[in-house]
Each structure stands twice: as C-alpha cells, then as structure tokens.
Amino acid sequence: MSKIKMKESEKDFFDRVYKIVAKIPEGKVTTYGAIAEACGIRSAARTVGWALNSAKNSNLPCHRVVNRFGALTGRLHFGDPDLMEELLRAEGIEFDENKCVNMKKHFWQPEKLVSDNFE
C-alpha cells in the first residue's frame, strides 16, 4: 500500500490545524469552522476534519472538536462510537437532550494564526 502524497500547502494547513487543536483547553470544545477560520480559510471546515482524521493516532485532543451545533460528528473515527462523548464528559463537558455539547458554556474560540505565530 502506497502512502498518499500531500501537497505542501495541505501539509502547512494540517500543521496549522494541529497547532490550534493542541491549544484547546480541557473542559472546552471548538468547531471545525472556528479552526478553519483561525487558520485563515473560513470555508475549509471539511479540510479540518480530514486533518483530524489523519491525526487519530496522535496525542492531540481531537475529541474536543465538534460541529457548529455541538454534535459529535467525528465520534465514529474514535473506534468506539461512545468514546468521544465519554472523554468529553470526563472533562466536565455538559450535553443537552440531543447529545450536543452545551456550546454557550464550553465553546473555546481559537486565536487567528499568523505566520509569525506559526513557529
């Protein structure tokens, strides 16, 4: 099986995503769109998801990234579909009756990355 070669621009974008995800505080979540916007490409929320799928064997807190409604759309990528919710609950994250994160209480807005901050 051959490795898929990533364009340099995709690698740079993925690296930016990882830098932001690493900063998400315990007990907080952010969204794919907020990460994309912080990386400078507001319309790239789906690409953020691809980056997180590529990082599933890392030590990054990928479980802290949810969709804009607080739904755990990435939960199936954790092997056990309940693991993402369990990890978030263990951090004190609260959910509503629809199993969505209480975004008013737990949303974290990442700072916009600029090339000087990227190092």
Biotite code that builds the C-alpha atoms (Angstrom):
import biotite.structure as struc

atoms = struc.array([
    struc.Atom([0.000, 0.000, 0.000], chain_id="A", res_id=1, res_name="MET", atom_name="CA", element="C"),
    struc.Atom([1.484, 3.341, -1.044], chain_id="A", res_id=2, res_name="SER", atom_name="CA", element="C"),
    struc.Atom([1.315, 6.489, 1.024], chain_id="A", res_id=3, res_name="LYS", atom_name="CA", element="C"),
    struc.Atom([-0.758, 9.309, -0.375], chain_id="A", res_id=4, res_name="ILE", atom_name="CA", element="C"),
    struc.Atom([1.463, 12.275, -1.041], chain_id="A", res_id=5, res_name="LYS", atom_name="CA", element="C"),
    struc.Atom([0.193, 15.521, 0.414], chain_id="A", res_id=6, res_name="MET", atom_name="CA", element="C"),
    struc.Atom([0.731, 18.867, -1.297], chain_id="A", res_id=7, res_name="LYS", atom_name="CA", element="C"),
    struc.Atom([2.965, 21.247, 0.659], chain_id="A", res_id=8, res_name="GLU", atom_name="CA", element="C"),
    struc.Atom([0.053, 23.692, 1.070], chain_id="A", res_id=9, res_name="SER", atom_name="CA", element="C"),
    struc.Atom([-2.123, 20.901, 2.553], chain_id="A", res_id=10, res_name="GLU", atom_name="CA", element="C"),
    struc.Atom([0.676, 19.904, 4.920], chain_id="A", res_id=11, res_name="LYS", atom_name="CA", element="C"),
    struc.Atom([1.027, 23.519, 6.054], chain_id="A", res_id=12, res_name="ASP", atom_name="CA", element="C"),
    struc.Atom([-2.727, 23.769, 6.610], chain_id="A", res_id=13, res_name="PHE", atom_name="CA", element="C"),
    struc.Atom([-2.819, 20.465, 8.525], chain_id="A", res_id=14, res_name="PHE", atom_name="CA", element="C"),
    struc.Atom([0.106, 21.658, 10.686], chain_id="A", res_id=15, res_name="ASP", atom_name="CA", element="C"),
    struc.Atom([-1.828, 24.834, 11.490], chain_id="A", res_id=16, res_name="ARG", atom_name="CA", element="C"),
    struc.Atom([-4.878, 22.762, 12.441], chain_id="A", res_id=17, res_name="VAL", atom_name="CA", element="C"),
    struc.Atom([-2.760, 20.597, 14.752], chain_id="A", res_id=18, res_name="TYR", atom_name="CA", element="C"),
    struc.Atom([-1.233, 23.675, 16.405], chain_id="A", res_id=19, res_name="LYS", atom_name="CA", element="C"),
    struc.Atom([-4.697, 25.008, 17.223], chain_id="A", res_id=20, res_name="ILE", atom_name="CA", element="C"),
    struc.Atom([-6.099, 21.647, 18.388], chain_id="A", res_id=21, res_name="VAL", atom_name="CA", element="C"),
    struc.Atom([-3.149, 21.259, 20.757], chain_id="A", res_id=22, res_name="ALA", atom_name="CA", element="C"),
    struc.Atom([-4.212, 24.525, 22.467], chain_id="A", res_id=23, res_name="LYS", atom_name="CA", element="C"),
    struc.Atom([-7.863, 23.601, 23.147], chain_id="A", res_id=24, res_name="ILE", atom_name="CA", element="C"),
    struc.Atom([-8.183, 23.723, 26.936], chain_id="A", res_id=25, res_name="PRO", atom_name="CA", element="C"),
    struc.Atom([-9.521, 20.800, 28.914], chain_id="A", res_id=26, res_name="GLU", atom_name="CA", element="C"),
    struc.Atom([-13.237, 21.268, 29.519], chain_id="A", res_id=27, res_name="GLY", atom_name="CA", element="C"),
    struc.Atom([-13.671, 23.277, 26.318], chain_id="A", res_id=28, res_name="LYS", atom_name="CA", element="C"),
    struc.Atom([-14.521, 22.462, 22.709], chain_id="A", res_id=29, res_name="VAL", atom_name="CA", element="C"),
    struc.Atom([-14.185, 24.287, 19.440], chain_id="A", res_id=30, res_name="THR", atom_name="CA", element="C"),
    struc.Atom([-15.605, 23.716, 15.987], chain_id="A", res_id=31, res_name="THR", atom_name="CA", element="C"),
    struc.Atom([-14.226, 22.673, 12.632], chain_id="A", res_id=32, res_name="TYR", atom_name="CA", element="C"),
    struc.Atom([-15.272, 26.076, 11.267], chain_id="A", res_id=33, res_name="GLY", atom_name="CA", element="C"),
    struc.Atom([-13.635, 28.044, 14.083], chain_id="A", res_id=34, res_name="ALA", atom_name="CA", element="C"),
    struc.Atom([-10.378, 26.188, 13.453], chain_id="A", res_id=35, res_name="ILE", atom_name="CA", element="C"),
    struc.Atom([-10.635, 26.793, 9.700], chain_id="A", res_id=36, res_name="ALA", atom_name="CA", element="C"),
    struc.Atom([-11.235, 30.494, 10.292], chain_id="A", res_id=37, res_name="GLU", atom_name="CA", element="C"),
    struc.Atom([-8.288, 30.694, 12.707], chain_id="A", res_id=38, res_name="ALA", atom_name="CA", element="C"),
    struc.Atom([-6.139, 29.084, 10.004], chain_id="A", res_id=39, res_name="CYS", atom_name="CA", element="C"),
    struc.Atom([-7.198, 31.804, 7.579], chain_id="A", res_id=40, res_name="GLY", atom_name="CA", element="C"),
    struc.Atom([-9.540, 29.786, 5.343], chain_id="A", res_id=41, res_name="ILE", atom_name="CA", element="C"),
    struc.Atom([-13.049, 30.093, 6.738], chain_id="A", res_id=42, res_name="ARG", atom_name="CA", element="C"),
    struc.Atom([-14.542, 27.754, 4.117], chain_id="A", res_id=43, res_name="SER", atom_name="CA", element="C"),
    struc.Atom([-12.149, 24.885, 4.948], chain_id="A", res_id=44, res_name="ALA", atom_name="CA", element="C"),
    struc.Atom([-14.073, 23.253, 7.823], chain_id="A", res_id=45, res_name="ALA", atom_name="CA", element="C"),
    struc.Atom([-14.254, 19.951, 5.943], chain_id="A", res_id=46, res_name="ARG", atom_name="CA", element="C"),
    struc.Atom([-10.483, 20.019, 5.412], chain_id="A", res_id=47, res_name="THR", atom_name="CA", element="C"),
    struc.Atom([-10.075, 20.479, 9.174], chain_id="A", res_id=48, res_name="VAL", atom_name="CA", element="C"),
    struc.Atom([-11.993, 17.211, 9.559], chain_id="A", res_id=49, res_name="GLY", atom_name="CA", element="C"),
    struc.Atom([-9.617, 15.487, 7.137], chain_id="A", res_id=50, res_name="TRP", atom_name="CA", element="C"),
    struc.Atom([-6.653, 16.811, 9.107], chain_id="A", res_id=51, res_name="ALA", atom_name="CA", element="C"),
    struc.Atom([-8.116, 15.451, 12.347], chain_id="A", res_id=52, res_name="LEU", atom_name="CA", element="C"),
    struc.Atom([-8.746, 12.051, 10.752], chain_id="A", res_id=53, res_name="ASN", atom_name="CA", element="C"),
    struc.Atom([-5.060, 11.987, 9.825], chain_id="A", res_id=54, res_name="SER", atom_name="CA", element="C"),
    struc.Atom([-4.141, 12.732, 13.452], chain_id="A", res_id=55, res_name="ALA", atom_name="CA", element="C"),
    struc.Atom([-6.168, 9.993, 15.115], chain_id="A", res_id=56, res_name="LYS", atom_name="CA", element="C"),
    struc.Atom([-3.067, 8.188, 16.402], chain_id="A", res_id=57, res_name="ASN", atom_name="CA", element="C"),
    struc.Atom([-1.533, 11.370, 17.802], chain_id="A", res_id=58, res_name="SER", atom_name="CA", element="C"),
    struc.Atom([-1.778, 12.721, 21.320], chain_id="A", res_id=59, res_name="ASN", atom_name="CA", element="C"),
    struc.Atom([-3.819, 15.703, 20.150], chain_id="A", res_id=60, res_name="LEU", atom_name="CA", element="C"),
    struc.Atom([-7.162, 16.312, 21.898], chain_id="A", res_id=61, res_name="PRO", atom_name="CA", element="C"),
    struc.Atom([-9.157, 15.777, 18.692], chain_id="A", res_id=62, res_name="CYS", atom_name="CA", element="C"),
    struc.Atom([-12.169, 14.782, 20.796], chain_id="A", res_id=63, res_name="HIS", atom_name="CA", element="C"),
    struc.Atom([-12.558, 18.480, 21.667], chain_id="A", res_id=64, res_name="ARG", atom_name="CA", element="C"),
    struc.Atom([-13.593, 19.381, 18.101], chain_id="A", res_id=65, res_name="VAL", atom_name="CA", element="C"),
    struc.Atom([-17.318, 19.271, 17.351], chain_id="A", res_id=66, res_name="VAL", atom_name="CA", element="C"),
    struc.Atom([-19.599, 20.687, 14.680], chain_id="A", res_id=67, res_name="ASN", atom_name="CA", element="C"),
    struc.Atom([-21.129, 24.158, 14.977], chain_id="A", res_id=68, res_name="ARG", atom_name="CA", element="C"),
    struc.Atom([-24.166, 22.790, 16.818], chain_id="A", res_id=69, res_name="PHE", atom_name="CA", element="C"),
    struc.Atom([-22.054, 20.861, 19.328], chain_id="A", res_id=70, res_name="GLY", atom_name="CA", element="C"),
    struc.Atom([-22.801, 17.496, 17.728], chain_id="A", res_id=71, res_name="ALA", atom_name="CA", element="C"),
    struc.Atom([-20.112, 14.823, 17.884], chain_id="A", res_id=72, res_name="LEU", atom_name="CA", element="C"),
    struc.Atom([-19.832, 14.298, 14.135], chain_id="A", res_id=73, res_name="THR", atom_name="CA", element="C"),
    struc.Atom([-16.310, 12.867, 14.436], chain_id="A", res_id=74, res_name="GLY", atom_name="CA", element="C"),
    struc.Atom([-17.238, 10.211, 17.010], chain_id="A", res_id=75, res_name="ARG", atom_name="CA", element="C"),
    struc.Atom([-17.083, 7.323, 14.544], chain_id="A", res_id=76, res_name="LEU", atom_name="CA", element="C"),
    struc.Atom([-13.373, 7.965, 13.963], chain_id="A", res_id=77, res_name="HIS", atom_name="CA", element="C"),
    struc.Atom([-12.517, 7.068, 17.567], chain_id="A", res_id=78, res_name="PHE", atom_name="CA", element="C"),
    struc.Atom([-13.047, 3.319, 17.089], chain_id="A", res_id=79, res_name="GLY", atom_name="CA", element="C"),
    struc.Atom([-15.773, 3.186, 19.742], chain_id="A", res_id=80, res_name="ASP", atom_name="CA", element="C"),
    struc.Atom([-18.704, 5.494, 18.860], chain_id="A", res_id=81, res_name="PRO", atom_name="CA", element="C"),
    struc.Atom([-19.177, 6.355, 22.561], chain_id="A", res_id=82, res_name="ASP", atom_name="CA", element="C"),
    struc.Atom([-15.521, 7.179, 23.316], chain_id="A", res_id=83, res_name="LEU", atom_name="CA", element="C"),
    struc.Atom([-15.614, 10.810, 22.208], chain_id="A", res_id=84, res_name="MET", atom_name="CA", element="C"),
    struc.Atom([-18.597, 11.569, 24.456], chain_id="A", res_id=85, res_name="GLU", atom_name="CA", element="C"),
    struc.Atom([-17.009, 9.676, 27.359], chain_id="A", res_id=86, res_name="GLU", atom_name="CA", element="C"),
    struc.Atom([-13.765, 11.672, 27.013], chain_id="A", res_id=87, res_name="LEU", atom_name="CA", element="C"),
    struc.Atom([-15.662, 14.959, 26.945], chain_id="A", res_id=88, res_name="LEU", atom_name="CA", element="C"),
    struc.Atom([-17.865, 14.049, 29.921], chain_id="A", res_id=89, res_name="ARG", atom_name="CA", element="C"),
    struc.Atom([-14.734, 13.080, 31.872], chain_id="A", res_id=90, res_name="ALA", atom_name="CA", element="C"),
    struc.Atom([-13.550, 16.688, 31.334], chain_id="A", res_id=91, res_name="GLU", atom_name="CA", element="C"),
    struc.Atom([-16.826, 18.075, 32.696], chain_id="A", res_id=92, res_name="GLY", atom_name="CA", element="C"),
    struc.Atom([-18.393, 18.894, 29.330], chain_id="A", res_id=93, res_name="ILE", atom_name="CA", element="C"),
    struc.Atom([-22.185, 19.070, 29.573], chain_id="A", res_id=94, res_name="GLU", atom_name="CA", element="C"),
    struc.Atom([-24.595, 17.861, 26.887], chain_id="A", res_id=95, res_name="PHE", atom_name="CA", element="C"),
    struc.Atom([-28.193, 18.709, 26.076], chain_id="A", res_id=96, res_name="ASP", atom_name="CA", element="C"),
    struc.Atom([-31.056, 16.281, 25.478], chain_id="A", res_id=97, res_name="GLU", atom_name="CA", element="C"),
    struc.Atom([-29.921, 15.853, 21.835], chain_id="A", res_id=98, res_name="ASN", atom_name="CA", element="C"),
    struc.Atom([-26.435, 14.739, 22.925], chain_id="A", res_id=99, res_name="LYS", atom_name="CA", element="C"),
    struc.Atom([-24.937, 18.026, 21.724], chain_id="A", res_id=100, res_name="CYS", atom_name="CA", element="C"),
    struc.Atom([-22.340, 19.920, 23.748], chain_id="A", res_id=101, res_name="VAL", atom_name="CA", element="C"),
    struc.Atom([-23.591, 22.954, 25.672], chain_id="A", res_id=102, res_name="ASN", atom_name="CA", element="C"),
    struc.Atom([-21.793, 25.390, 23.370], chain_id="A", res_id=103, res_name="MET", atom_name="CA", element="C"),
    struc.Atom([-22.688, 28.502, 25.388], chain_id="A", res_id=104, res_name="LYS", atom_name="CA", element="C"),
    struc.Atom([-20.787, 27.073, 28.334], chain_id="A", res_id=105, res_name="LYS", atom_name="CA", element="C"),
    struc.Atom([-17.955, 25.109, 26.698], chain_id="A", res_id=106, res_name="HIS", atom_name="CA", element="C"),
    struc.Atom([-17.089, 26.808, 23.379], chain_id="A", res_id=107, res_name="PHE", atom_name="CA", element="C"),
    struc.Atom([-13.481, 27.981, 23.015], chain_id="A", res_id=108, res_name="TRP", atom_name="CA", element="C"),
    struc.Atom([-12.628, 30.479, 20.251], chain_id="A", res_id=109, res_name="GLN", atom_name="CA", element="C"),
    struc.Atom([-9.131, 29.886, 18.873], chain_id="A", res_id=110, res_name="PRO", atom_name="CA", element="C"),
    struc.Atom([-6.931, 32.857, 18.093], chain_id="A", res_id=111, res_name="GLU", atom_name="CA", element="C"),
    struc.Atom([-6.247, 33.515, 14.445], chain_id="A", res_id=112, res_name="LYS", atom_name="CA", element="C"),
    struc.Atom([-2.857, 32.143, 13.426], chain_id="A", res_id=113, res_name="LEU", atom_name="CA", element="C"),
    struc.Atom([-0.500, 34.437, 11.623], chain_id="A", res_id=114, res_name="VAL", atom_name="CA", element="C"),
    struc.Atom([2.680, 33.199, 10.020], chain_id="A", res_id=115, res_name="SER", atom_name="CA", element="C"),
    struc.Atom([4.780, 34.779, 12.800], chain_id="A", res_id=116, res_name="ASP", atom_name="CA", element="C"),
    struc.Atom([2.839, 32.731, 15.422], chain_id="A", res_id=117, res_name="ASN", atom_name="CA", element="C"),
    struc.Atom([3.106, 29.529, 13.484], chain_id="A", res_id=118, res_name="PHE", atom_name="CA", element="C"),
    struc.Atom([6.595, 28.580, 14.600], chain_id="A", res_id=119, res_name="GLU", atom_name="CA", element="C"),
])
